[in-house]
């Protein structure tokens, strides 16, 4: 199969657009670094940029602990977490193994095809979706 999982040779009607998109707009980039040992202050700064209408005193958080290297924090204001923003902080030195530019492009391509959530921004050591 091709890299996109299509049978070889690929017969997708949108082969060029599907497999080789390079014209996607990059996401917003924020000059914020989140301390991986104290994520809350940096995450709240990101939320202030991404959801300025949220009252900072009402923002609740939930840390997901299943990751191996990344930290993942959900920020939300309603109990149902319907409009949660996930803040993913990259693990220390993981950029040595993961090409972050390609990761963002892949995320955007998946989103374009309904297989990933909206990518709100990247920041110095992570991304929000």
C-alpha positions in Angstrom: 0.0 0.0 0.0 0.9 3.6 -0.5 1.9 5.8 2.6 -1.8 6.8 2.9 -2.9 3.1 3.0 -4.3 3.0 -0.5 -3.7 -0.1 -2.5 -0.7 0.2 -4.9 -1.0 1.7 -7.4 -3.2 4.3 -5.8 -6.4 5.0 -7.6 -7.7 7.9 -5.4 -9.5 10.5 -7.5 -7.7 13.2 -5.5 -4.4 11.5 -5.4 -2.3 14.6 -5.8 -4.3 16.6 -3.2 -4.6 13.7 -0.8 -1.0 12.5 -0.8 1.1 15.5 -1.4 -0.6 18.6 0.2 2.0 21.2 0.9 -0.2 24.3 0.5 -2.0 24.1 3.9 -1.8 27.2 6.0 0.4 26.6 9.1 -1.5 26.9 12.4 -1.1 29.9 14.6 2.2 29.9 16.5 2.4 31.3 20.0 5.7 32.3 21.6 4.8 30.5 24.9 6.8 27.7 26.5 5.0 25.5 29.0 7.1 24.1 31.9 6.7 20.4 31.8 7.1 20.2 35.6 4.5 22.9 36.2 2.1 22.9 33.2 -0.8 24.9 34.6 0.6 28.5 34.3 1.7 28.1 30.7 -1.5 26.2 29.8 -3.6 29.0 31.2 -1.6 31.6 29.2 -2.4 29.5 26.1 -6.1 29.4 27.0 -6.1 33.1 27.4 -4.9 33.5 23.8 -7.1 30.8 22.3 -10.3 31.3 24.4 -10.2 35.0 25.5 -14.0 34.9 26.2 -13.4 32.3 29.0 -13.3 33.6 32.5 -9.9 32.4 33.8 -11.3 31.7 37.2 -13.7 29.2 35.7 -11.2 27.2 33.7 -10.9 23.7 35.0 -8.3 21.2 34.0 -7.8 17.4 33.8 -4.3 15.9 33.4 -4.2 12.7 31.3 -1.5 10.4 32.6 -1.4 7.6 30.1 1.3 9.1 27.9 4.9 7.9 27.8 6.7 11.2 27.0 4.2 13.9 26.3 2.0 15.6 28.9 -1.7 16.1 28.0 -3.9 18.6 29.8 -7.6 19.3 29.0 -8.8 22.8 29.8 -12.5 23.5 29.8 -15.2 25.6 31.4 -18.3 23.4 31.3 -18.8 20.1 33.1 -19.4 18.2 29.8 -16.0 19.3 28.5 -17.6 19.9 25.1 -15.4 22.8 24.2 -12.2 21.4 25.8 -8.8 22.5 24.5 -6.2 19.9 24.8 -2.7 21.2 25.5 0.0 18.7 24.6 3.4 19.4 26.0 6.2 17.5 24.2 8.4 15.3 26.2 11.9 16.4 26.9 14.2 15.9 23.9 11.5 14.2 21.8 12.3 16.6 18.9 15.4 14.4 18.4 13.1 11.6 17.3 10.0 13.4 15.9 10.0 15.8 13.0 7.6 18.4 14.5 7.0 20.1 11.1 5.9 16.8 9.5 3.8 16.0 12.6 1.9 19.2 12.2 1.4 18.7 8.5 0.2 15.2 9.1 -2.2 16.4 11.8 -3.6 19.0 9.4 -4.0 16.5 6.6 -5.9 14.1 9.0 -8.1 17.0 10.1 -8.8 18.0 6.5 -10.2 14.4 6.0 -12.2 14.3 9.2 -9.8 12.1 11.1 -8.4 14.6 13.7 -9.7 17.5 15.6 -9.0 21.2 14.8 -5.4 22.2 15.5 -5.7 25.6 17.3 -2.0 26.4 17.6 1.5 25.3 18.1 3.7 26.8 20.8 7.4 26.5 21.7 7.1 23.0 23.1 3.8 21.6 22.1 0.5 22.1 20.4 -3.2 22.7 21.3 -6.2 21.0 19.7 
